[in-house]
């Protein structure tokens, strides 16, 4: 069975996912066969695997960093919140049920069995498994039903690294408090600590490191400086929450893209590839007053509840702003739920998302969407019609959209990836292609499509065309960064010897 390294956290958004991603890349570069694993993930940011199932996007990113294809066994339980108390349960890639929290806890024995089954499958195929925990590893009220933190660490015999975020303050309380809440058995698994997002001269924290090590008897394995210039897809929508958004100034010499921050936004990582381009400004917009006619393009991303978000567009006044932008020749791209919102209407005859049977859309694309009971989950590849640029991505949706009349035309021609099956037409575009929508997530990750998409705006603005930035380089930069500031040799050697 494989050796295991587990990345635990003192809380949510402290850097567990990016640390696990760095370790996957580092181990891959050192010649180990390595795979990521997270027993349970709560996210509407999902990805389609080689088996045609859904996992959290973070594990797909980690698999890419490890140089392997994502599998459903890397994230056997995915919770996709659809209401305040309820979530869609995706078990080993397939939708299992829609449950509230207490009903979910009742299924714990069955879910744990699936988690262990998936982990053992990976552990037979790889030398090292990099396991990611969830939230805080010391939520005392949740420990009894824990599937993802110390119970997983104990099952895998993992060497555990506790990650804390110094940028949010209280790092001593985070680390020492968490350590003191652990049982003796849990402390035995702790290899040491990584302190993330440090600003300033690291020598100023030498005394802090000494204090933490004296208080816990465990080493600080790394002090990771804050960075902004390495682009790794974030795990969840905490990064697009209003208080976390940083608005950057827009102007005539940049490509200015506004992204509608829908209340039920999902798969927002569709946008991340744009942020890697040096002359592109991406701002998430929630209030209509944040809109400016200086934006070159509006992107309407995916949503977990298209019916409620369609109503939100009307109530907030966004609907009229978007329609006016389209009438004046503005560029708009809708992806999945965003594509559905651009149509004339969305019909929900089975009550999949709402007790309302019908909602009007933005009416800027001549399509009608009907929500069904069977989810489409598949990886696709193909071309953008008329542009002949290649695209690769994935679909995750309950709705089916049809073009009405002869005003619109299909946007893409696609077929399932790695198959010789039939191709089909996807999406809709009108006029000169400035207003378009598609069901294909990840379309902006395709360098050819992204390059032409951005260069068409550059040509219009009289800016110099540029080749697209490739993502693979970012994983190596991340690995280099962590190797420079963490005791990677100690982490790997201790894990392999079981000495922790």
C-alpha positions in Angstrom: 0.0 0.0 0.0 1.1 3.6 -0.7 2.6 5.9 1.9 0.4 8.9 2.7 1.0 12.6 3.4 -2.0 14.4 4.8 -2.5 18.2 4.7 -4.8 19.3 7.5 -5.9 22.9 8.3 -6.6 25.1 11.2 -9.6 26.4 9.3 -11.1 26.9 5.9 -9.2 28.7 3.2 -5.8 28.6 5.0 -4.0 27.0 2.0 -4.6 23.2 2.3 -5.5 22.8 -1.4 -2.5 24.8 -2.7 -0.1 23.0 -0.3 -1.4 19.6 -1.5 -1.1 20.7 -5.1 2.5 21.8 -4.5 3.3 18.4 -2.8 1.8 16.5 -5.8 4.0 18.4 -8.2 7.1 18.1 -6.1 6.7 14.4 -5.6 6.0 13.9 -9.3 9.2 15.8 -10.2 11.1 13.6 -7.8 10.0 10.5 -9.7 7.2 9.2 -7.4 3.9 8.0 -8.7 1.6 10.2 -6.7 -2.2 10.8 -6.6 -4.4 13.3 -4.6 -7.3 12.3 -2.4 -10.0 14.1 -0.4 -12.6 11.9 1.2 -15.3 14.5 1.2 -15.5 17.9 -0.4 -18.2 20.5 -0.3 -18.1 22.6 -3.5 -20.2 23.6 -6.4 -16.9 23.8 -8.3 -16.7 20.4 -9.9 -14.9 18.6 -12.7 -15.6 15.5 -14.9 -13.2 12.6 -14.6 -12.1 9.9 -17.0 -14.9 7.7 -15.8 -17.5 10.4 -16.6 -18.2 11.2 -12.9 -17.9 14.4 -10.8 -15.2 15.4 -8.3 -14.2 18.6 -6.7 -12.2 20.9 -8.9 -9.3 21.0 -6.4 -8.6 17.3 -6.8 -8.6 17.7 -10.6 -6.0 20.4 -10.3 -3.9 18.3 -7.9 -4.1 15.3 -10.3 -3.0 17.6 -13.2 -0.1 18.7 -11.0 0.7 15.1 -10.3 0.8 14.3 -14.0 -2.2 11.9 -14.0 -5.8 11.9 -15.1 -8.5 12.7 -12.5 -10.5 9.8 -11.2 -13.8 9.7 -9.1 -11.8 7.8 -6.4 -9.7 11.0 -5.7 -12.8 12.6 -4.2 -15.4 9.9 -3.4 -17.9 12.2 -1.7 -18.8 15.5 -3.2 -21.4 17.7 -1.6 -22.9 20.3 -3.9 -24.9 22.8 -1.8 -28.2 23.8 -3.3 -29.9 25.4 -0.3 -29.1 26.6 3.2 -29.5 23.2 4.7 -29.5 20.8 1.8 -26.9 19.4 -0.7 -26.8 17.1 -3.6 -24.7 14.1 -2.7 -22.3 12.8 -5.4 -20.9 9.4 -4.4 -17.9 8.1 -6.4 -18.8 10.4 -9.2 -22.6 9.8 -9.5 -25.5 11.6 -8.0 -26.8 9.6 -5.0 -29.5 11.9 -3.4 -30.5 15.3 -2.3 -30.3 15.4 1.5 -30.2 17.7 4.5 -27.4 17.5 7.1 -29.1 15.1 9.5 -30.1 12.6 6.8 -26.5 12.8 5.5 -25.1 11.8 8.9 -27.4 8.8 9.0 -25.6 7.5 5.9 -22.2 7.7 7.5 -21.5 3.9 7.6 -22.2 3.5 3.9 -20.3 6.6 3.0 -17.2 5.6 5.0 -17.2 2.3 3.3 -17.1 4.0 -0.1 -14.3 6.4 1.1 -12.1 3.5 2.3 -12.8 1.5 -1.0 -11.7 4.5 -3.1 -8.6 5.2 -1.0 -7.5 1.5 -1.1 -7.9 1.5 -4.9 -5.6 4.5 -5.3 -3.2 3.1 -2.7 -2.7 0.0 -4.7 -1.9 2.0 -7.9 0.4 4.7 -6.6 3.4 5.1 -4.3 2.3 8.1 -2.5 -1.1 9.6 -1.8 -1.4 13.3 -0.9 -4.6 13.6 1.2 -6.3 16.9 1.8 -8.5 17.5 4.9 -11.5 19.8 5.1 -12.0 23.0 7.1 -10.6 22.9 10.6 -9.3 19.5 11.7 -10.5 20.2 15.2 -14.2 21.0 14.9 -15.1 19.3 18.2 -18.9 19.2 17.5 -18.3 17.4 14.1 -15.6 14.9 15.1 -18.0 12.1 15.9 -19.1 12.0 12.2 -15.7 12.9 10.7 -14.9 11.2 7.5 -12.3 13.5 6.1 -9.8 14.7 8.7 -8.2 12.6 11.5 -10.4 9.5 10.9 -9.0 9.5 7.4 -5.5 10.1 8.6 -5.7 7.2 11.0 -7.2 4.9 8.4 -4.3 5.7 5.9 -1.6 5.9 8.5 -0.7 9.3 7.1 2.0 11.7 8.2 0.0 14.9 8.8 1.1 18.5 8.2 -1.1 21.2 9.8 -1.4 24.4 7.7 -2.2 27.8 9.2 -2.8 31.2 7.7 -0.8 34.0 9.3 -2.3 36.6 7.1 -5.7 36.4 8.8 -4.0 36.9 12.3 -4.0 34.7 15.4 -1.5 32.2 14.0 -0.3 31.2 17.5 -3.9 30.5 18.6 -4.5 28.6 15.3 -1.7 26.2 15.7 -1.2 25.8 19.4 -5.0 25.8 20.0 -5.6 23.2 17.4 -2.7 21.1 18.7 -4.0 21.2 22.2 -7.5 20.1 21.1 -6.0 17.0 19.5 -6.0 13.6 21.3 -2.7 11.9 22.0 -3.3 9.6 19.1 -3.9 12.5 16.8 -0.9 14.4 17.9 1.2 11.3 17.2 0.3 11.7 13.5 1.4 15.4 13.3 4.7 15.7 11.5 4.9 19.5 11.8 3.4 22.8 10.7 3.4 25.0 7.6 2.6 28.7 8.1 1.1 30.2 4.9 0.7 33.7 3.5 3.5 35.4 5.4 4.2 39.1 4.5 7.5 40.9 5.2 11.0 39.8 6.3 10.9 36.2 7.5 13.6 36.8 10.0 11.1 38.8 12.0 9.2 35.6 12.7 12.2 33.6 14.0 11.0 34.0 17.6 7.5 33.1 16.6 8.7 29.8 15.1 10.7 29.1 18.3 7.6 29.8 20.4 5.4 27.4 18.4 8.0 24.6 18.4 8.5 24.9 22.2 4.8 25.0 22.8 4.0 21.9 20.7 7.2 19.9 20.4 6.7 19.8 16.7 8.7 21.6 14.0 7.6 24.4 11.7 8.4 22.9 8.4 7.8 26.0 6.3 7.1 29.7 6.3 5.5 30.4 2.9 5.6 34.0 1.8 2.4 35.6 0.4 2.4 35.5 -3.4 0.2 36.9 -6.2 2.0 36.0 -9.4 1.4 32.2 -9.4 -2.0 31.2 -10.8 -3.4 28.0 -9.4 -7.2 27.4 -9.5 -8.7 28.0 -6.1 -11.0 25.4 -4.5 -14.2 27.2 -3.8 -16.2 30.3 -4.1 -14.8 31.9 -0.9 -12.4 33.7 -3.3 -15.3 35.3 -5.1 -17.2 36.4 -2.0 -17.8 40.1 -1.8 -15.4 40.7 1.1 -12.6 38.8 -0.7 -12.9 40.4 -4.1 -10.2 42.9 -5.1 -11.4 45.3 -7.8 -8.7 46.3 -10.2 -8.9 49.5 -12.3 -9.9 49.1 -15.9 -8.8 51.3 -18.9 -8.1 51.5 -22.6 -4.8 49.6 -22.5 -6.1 46.4 -20.8 -8.7 43.8 -21.7 -11.5 44.5 -19.2 -13.7 41.5 -18.3 -16.6 41.7 -15.9 -17.9 38.4 -14.4 -21.4 38.3 -13.0 -21.1 37.1 -9.4 -24.4 35.2 -9.3 -25.8 34.2 -5.8 -25.5 30.5 -6.7 -22.3 30.8 -8.7 -20.6 27.5 -9.6 -17.5 26.4 -11.5 -16.1 29.9 -11.3 -12.7 28.4 -12.1 -13.9 28.6 -15.8 -12.6 32.2 -15.5 -9.2 31.5 -13.9 -7.3 31.1 -17.2 -8.1 34.7 -18.1 -6.4 35.9 -14.9 -3.1 34.4 -16.0 -2.9 36.8 -19.0 -0.9 39.8 -18.0 -3.0 42.4 -19.9 -6.4 41.1 -18.7 -8.3 42.6 -15.8 -11.1 40.3 -14.3 -13.5 41.8 -11.8 -16.4 40.0 -10.2 -19.5 42.2 -10.2 -22.5 41.8 -7.8 -24.3 45.1 -7.6 -25.5 46.8 -10.8 -23.7 50.0 -9.7 -20.4 48.2 -10.2 -21.0 47.9 -13.9 -19.1 50.3 -16.3 -19.3 50.6 -20.1 -15.5 50.4 -20.1 -15.8 46.6 -19.8 -15.0 44.9 -23.1 -16.8 41.7 -22.2 -19.3 40.3 -19.7 -19.1 36.6 -18.7 -22.1 35.0 -17.1 -20.7 31.9 -15.3 -22.4 28.7 -14.1 -24.9 28.5 -11.4 -26.2 25.8 -9.1 -29.7 27.2 -9.2 -30.6 28.9 -12.5 -34.3 29.4 -11.6 -33.5 31.5 -8.5 -30.7 33.4 -10.3 -33.0 34.2 -13.2 -35.3 35.9 -10.6 -32.3 37.7 -9.0 -31.4 39.2 -12.4 -34.8 40.8 -12.6 -35.0 42.0 -9.0 -31.6 43.6 -9.0 -31.9 45.4 -12.4 -29.0 43.4 -13.9 -31.3 42.1 -16.6 -31.8 45.5 -18.3 -28.1 46.4 -17.9 -27.1 43.2 -19.7 -29.7 43.6 -22.4 -28.6 47.2 -23.1 -25.0 46.0 -23.3 -25.9 43.4 -25.8 -28.0 45.9 -27.9 -24.9 48.2 -28.1 -22.7 45.4 -29.5 -21.1 44.3 -26.2 -19.5 40.9 -26.0 -21.2 38.4 -23.7 -20.2 34.8 -23.0 -22.4 32.5 -21.0 -21.2 29.2 -19.7 -23.6 26.4 -18.7 -26.1 28.0 -16.3 -25.0 31.4 -17.6 -25.9 30.2 -21.1 -29.3 29.1 -19.9 -29.9 32.5 -18.3 -29.2 34.2 -21.6 -32.2 32.5 -23.2 -35.9 33.4 -23.5 -37.1 31.1 -20.7 -36.2 28.3 -18.4 -38.8 25.6 -17.7 -38.6 23.3 -14.6 -41.5 20.9 -15.1 -40.2 18.4 -12.5 -39.3 20.9 -9.7 -35.6 20.1 -10.0 -34.5 23.5 -8.8 -37.6 25.4 -7.8 -41.3 25.3 -7.1 -41.8 27.7 -10.0 -42.4 25.9 -13.2 -41.1 28.7 -15.4 -38.7 31.7 -15.3 -38.1 34.3 -18.0 -34.4 34.6 -19.0 -32.5 37.6 -20.3 -33.8 37.0 -23.9 -30.6 37.8 -25.6 -30.2 34.4 -27.1 -33.0 32.7 -29.0 -33.1 29.5 -26.8 -35.4 27.7 -24.5 -34.1 25.5 -21.7 -36.0 22.6 -20.0 -34.6 21.2 -16.8 -34.7 17.4 -16.6 -34.2 14.8 -14.0 -31.1 13.2 -15.5 -27.8 14.9 -15.2 -25.4 15.1 -18.2 -21.8 14.5 -17.1 -19.2 14.1 -19.8 -15.8 15.2 -21.1 -15.9 16.7 -24.6 -13.7 18.0 -27.3 -14.4 19.8 -30.6 -14.1 23.1 -32.4 -15.6 26.5 -32.4 -17.8 26.8 -35.5 -16.5 29.5 -37.9 -13.3 30.1 -35.9 -12.0 26.5 -36.2 -10.3 26.8 -32.8 -10.0 23.6 -30.9 -11.7 23.3 -27.5 -11.6 20.7 -24.7 -13.8 20.7 -21.6 -16.6 19.0 -19.7 -20.3 19.2 -19.3 -22.3 19.1 -16.0 -25.9 20.1 -16.3 -29.5 19.1 -15.8 -31.0 21.3 -18.6 -31.4 20.8 -22.3 -31.5 24.0 -24.5 -32.9 24.3 -28.0 -32.4 27.1 -30.5 -35.7 28.7 -31.4 -36.3 30.1 -35.0 -33.5 31.0 -37.3 -31.9 34.0 -35.6 -29.3 31.9 -33.7 -26.8 29.3 -34.8 -24.8 26.7 -33.0 -21.6 27.8 -31.3 -19.5 24.6 -31.1 -19.3 21.1 -32.7 -18.2 18.6 -30.0 -18.0 14.9 -29.3 -17.1 12.9 -26.2 -13.4 12.9 -25.4 -11.5 9.7 -26.2 -14.3 8.1 -28.1 -15.2 7.6 -31.7 -18.9 8.3 -31.1 -21.2 10.8 -32.7 -20.6 14.6 -32.6 -23.3 17.1 -31.9 -23.9 20.9 -31.9 -23.6 22.8 -28.7 -24.5 26.3 -27.6 -25.8 29.3 -29.5 -24.4 32.4 -31.0 -25.9 35.4 -32.8 -24.8 38.1 -35.2 -21.1 38.3 -35.5 -20.5 36.0 -32.6 -20.2 38.7 -29.9 -23.0 37.1 -27.9 -22.6 33.4 -27.3 -23.3 30.7 -24.9 -22.1 27.1 -24.3 -22.6 24.1 -22.0 -18.8 23.4 -22.1 -17.0 24.2 -18.8 -13.3 24.8 -19.2 -13.6 26.3 -22.7 -11.4 29.2 -21.7 -8.7 26.7 -20.6 -8.3 25.8 -24.2 -5.3 27.9 -25.4 -6.5 28.2 -29.0 -10.0 29.4 -28.1 -8.8 31.7 -25.3 -6.1 33.2 -27.6 -8.6 34.0 -30.3 -11.2 35.2 -27.8 -8.8 37.7 -26.3 -7.1 38.7 -29.5 -10.4 39.6 -31.1 -10.8 42.2 -28.3 -7.2 43.4 -28.7 -7.7 43.9 -32.4 -10.9 45.9 -31.8 -9.0 48.1 -29.2 -5.9 48.5 -31.4 -3.8 46.5 -28.9 -1.0 44.1 -29.8 -2.0 40.5 -30.2 -0.4 38.0 -27.8 -0.1 34.2 -27.5 -2.0 32.5 -24.7 -0.2 31.7 -21.4 0.1 28.0 -20.7 -1.0 26.6 -17.3 1.5 23.8 -16.9 4.3 26.2 -16.1 2.4 27.4 -13.0 2.6 24.0 -11.3 6.4 24.1 -11.6 6.6 27.6 -10.3 4.5 26.6 -7.3 6.7 23.6 -6.7 9.8 25.7 -6.9 8.3 28.2 -4.5 7.4 25.6 -1.8 10.7 23.9 -2.2 12.5 27.1 -1.5 10.7 27.8 1.8 9.7 24.4 3.2 11.8 21.5 4.5 10.5 19.2 1.7 13.2 16.6 2.2 12.2 16.1 5.9 8.5 15.9 4.9 9.2 13.2 2.2 11.8 11.2 4.2 9.7 11.2 7.3 6.7 10.0 5.4 8.6 7.2 3.6 10.1 6.0 6.9 6.9 6.4 8.9 9.0 8.4 11.3 6.6 11.0 12.8 
